[in-house]
Amino acid sequence: MRIVIDIDECIGCGQCEQIAPEVFELREDGMAYVLNETPAESLAGRVDEAIEECPTAAIRREP
């Protein structure tokens, strides 16, 4: 899986970073970034939760 954040949709709430800090980071510009585009399978559950909890649906998984 490859994780992508649509910066045009991100509002910088930080929910993703709280759920999976190994994968997401909220930076000084107020936007969330993917630290690890291809996280370990052991993080899949938290990545799924971050995708689900994103209030603007800015996070997606690509094949």
N, CA, C and O of each residue as an XYZ file, in Angstrom:
252
protein
N       0.827     -1.180      0.000
C       0.000      0.000      0.000
C       0.872      1.245      0.000
O       1.966      1.245      0.565
N       0.399      2.277     -0.618
C       1.072      3.581     -0.650
C       0.082      4.601     -0.107
O      -1.069      4.640     -0.543
N       0.515      5.419      0.831
C      -0.357      6.386      1.476
C      -0.099      7.774      0.891
O       1.048      8.184      0.711
N      -1.195      8.493      0.597
C      -1.108      9.824     -0.009
C      -2.051     10.765      0.737
O      -3.151     10.371      1.126
N      -1.615     12.012      0.934
C      -2.480     13.052      1.493
C      -2.714     14.094      0.413
O      -1.766     14.593     -0.194
N      -3.977     14.420      0.176
C      -4.337     15.483     -0.762
C      -4.214     16.809     -0.008
O      -5.082     17.158      0.793
N      -3.149     17.530     -0.265
C      -2.866     18.778      0.444
C      -3.971     19.813      0.225
O      -4.205     20.652      1.095
N      -4.643     19.766     -0.907
C      -5.741     20.701     -1.163
C      -6.928     20.442     -0.244
O      -7.727     21.345      0.004
N      -7.051     19.223      0.260
C      -8.165     18.856      1.139
C      -7.795     18.901      2.620
O      -8.671     19.051      3.471
N      -6.520     18.774      2.932
C      -6.064     18.715      4.325
C      -6.319     20.049      5.028
O      -6.018     21.114      4.488
N      -6.883     19.976      6.252
C      -7.107     21.183      7.049
C      -6.123     21.271      8.220
O      -6.189     22.205      9.019
N      -5.220     20.307      8.320
C      -4.186     20.344      9.343
C      -4.673     20.123     10.761
O      -4.118     20.695     11.699
N      -5.693     19.310     10.933
C      -6.233     19.073     12.276
C      -5.329     18.187     13.129
O      -5.426     18.211     14.356
N      -4.455     17.407     12.501
C      -3.510     16.574     13.227
C      -4.038     15.236     13.696
O      -3.331     14.499     14.382
N      -5.257     14.913     13.340
C      -5.852     13.636     13.752
C      -5.008     12.453     13.279
O      -4.797     11.503     14.033
N      -4.532     12.504     12.056
C      -3.736     11.401     11.508
C      -2.445     11.200     12.294
O      -2.050     10.066     12.563
N      -1.791     12.295     12.661
C      -0.548     12.205     13.427
C      -0.799     11.614     14.812
O       0.024     10.852     15.319
N      -1.917     11.956     15.419
C      -2.252     11.400     16.733
C      -2.474      9.896     16.656
O      -2.108      9.163     17.574
N      -3.069      9.440     15.571
C      -3.385      8.018     15.411
C      -2.158      7.212     14.996
O      -1.920      6.128     15.527
N      -1.379      7.736     14.049
C      -0.234      6.987     13.513
C       0.972      7.909     13.320
O       1.299      8.266     12.188
N       1.635      8.299     14.415
C       2.765      9.229     14.303
C       3.964      8.667     13.549
O       4.841      9.422     13.130
N       4.010      7.350     13.375
C       5.093      6.750     12.596
C       4.905      6.979     11.095
O       5.838      6.826     10.307
N       3.681      7.349     10.718
C       3.339      7.486      9.300
C       3.056      8.936      8.910
O       3.367      9.347      7.792
N       2.469      9.715      9.823
C       2.039     11.078      9.511
C       2.700     12.096     10.436
O       3.030     11.798     11.584
N       2.886     13.314      9.903
C       3.480     14.393     10.691
C       2.803     15.709     10.326
O       2.622     16.021      9.149
N       2.434     16.472     11.341
C       1.910     17.815     11.140
C       3.100     18.767     11.220
O       3.808     18.798     12.227
N       3.316     19.534     10.169
C       4.504     20.396     10.110
C       4.158     21.843     10.437
O       2.992     22.196     10.619
N       5.196     22.673     10.505
C       5.042     24.080     10.876
C       4.098     24.847      9.967
O       3.500     25.839     10.385
N       3.960     24.396      8.727
C       3.054     25.091      7.805
C       1.595     24.729      8.065
O       0.700     25.208      7.368
N       1.352     23.876      9.077
C      -0.008     23.516      9.454
C      -0.611     22.396      8.641
O      -1.800     22.105      8.778
N       0.181     21.762      7.798
C      -0.325     20.686      6.957
C       0.246     19.353      7.407
O       1.336     19.283      7.975
N      -0.510     18.298      7.142
C      -0.055     16.943      7.453
C       0.731     16.398      6.266
O       0.405     16.660      5.109
N       1.763     15.641      6.580
C       2.600     15.019      5.562
C       2.786     13.549      5.889
O       2.724     13.140      7.048
N       3.014     12.766      4.849
C       3.281     11.345      5.014
C       4.782     11.177      5.226
O       5.581     11.569      4.375
N       5.160     10.598      6.349
C       6.569     10.332      6.637
C       7.036      9.062      5.959
O       8.193      8.943      5.556
N       6.123      8.117      5.840
C       6.453      6.800      5.303
C       5.339      6.384      4.347
O       4.295      5.907      4.792
N       5.544      6.556      3.048
C       4.505      6.264      2.052
C       4.142      4.792      1.978
O       3.036      4.443      1.566
N       5.058      3.934      2.371
C       4.799      2.489      2.322
C       5.055      1.886      3.707
O       6.052      1.192      3.910
N       4.155      2.152      4.654
C       4.364      1.670      6.017
C       4.282      0.150      6.125
O       3.695     -0.523      5.278
N       4.880     -0.361      7.176
C       4.852     -1.801      7.435
C       3.417     -2.285      7.597
O       2.539     -1.543      8.037
N       3.202     -3.517      7.240
C       1.867     -4.115      7.347
C       1.343     -4.049      8.782
O       0.133     -3.991      8.999
N       2.240     -4.058      9.748
C       1.826     -3.989     11.155
C       1.150     -2.658     11.500
O       0.470     -2.560     12.522
N       1.329     -1.638     10.664
C       0.702     -0.335     10.881
C      -0.600     -0.166     10.102
O      -1.243      0.880     10.191
N      -0.987     -1.171      9.353
C      -2.162     -1.073      8.479
C      -3.425     -0.688      9.240
O      -4.218      0.112      8.746
N      -3.623     -1.237     10.421
C      -4.822     -0.925     11.201
C      -4.883      0.537     11.592
O      -5.945      1.156     11.521
N      -3.754      1.094     12.003
C      -3.734      2.507     12.394
C      -3.850      3.421     11.180
O      -4.465      4.485     11.258
N      -3.263      3.014     10.061
C      -3.411      3.794      8.831
C      -4.877      3.806      8.415
O      -5.410      4.852      8.042
N      -5.530      2.652      8.478
C      -6.957      2.582      8.147
C      -7.769      3.494      9.059
O      -8.686      4.177      8.603
N      -7.433      3.504     10.344
C      -8.140      4.369     11.293
C      -7.930      5.840     10.945
O      -8.872      6.631     10.998
N      -6.702      6.210     10.590
C      -6.412      7.597     10.212
C      -7.201      8.000      8.969
O      -7.728      9.110      8.895
N      -7.279      7.100      7.998
C      -8.061      7.365      6.785
C      -9.526      7.576      7.146
O     -10.170      8.504      6.657
N     -10.038      6.713      7.999
C     -11.440      6.770      8.416
C     -11.748      8.034      9.219
O     -12.813      8.630      9.056
N     -10.823      8.440     10.079
C     -11.054      9.570     10.983
C     -10.759     10.932     10.363
O     -11.135     11.955     10.935
N     -10.103     10.969      9.221
C      -9.789     12.254      8.587
C     -11.092     12.986      8.257
O     -11.901     12.473      7.485
N     -11.309     14.178      8.829
C     -12.583     14.869      8.635
C     -12.837     15.353      7.208
O     -13.981     15.634      6.849
N     -11.793     15.453      6.396
C     -11.981     15.919      5.019
C     -11.699     14.837      3.984
O     -11.701     15.105      2.783
N     -11.457     13.615      4.450
C     -11.142     12.489      3.558
C      -9.940     12.808      2.662
O      -9.918     12.453      1.484
N      -8.942     13.486      3.243
C      -7.759     13.889      2.482
C      -6.732     12.767      2.325
O      -5.836     12.852      1.486
N      -6.866     11.719      3.134
C      -5.891     10.623      3.102
C      -6.466      9.472      2.301
O      -7.632      9.105      2.452
N      -5.623      8.908      1.446
C      -6.085      7.738      0.691
C      -4.948      6.739      0.526
O      -3.770      7.067      0.667
N      -5.337      5.545      0.231
C      -4.391      4.459     -0.016
C      -4.398      4.184     -1.515
O      -5.457      4.108     -2.138
N      -3.213      4.038     -2.083
C      -3.090      3.690     -3.497
C      -2.391      2.342     -3.604
O      -1.582      1.984     -2.748
N      -2.706      1.603     -4.652
C      -2.064      0.288     -4.823
C      -0.571      0.398     -5.081
O       0.104     -0.619     -5.246
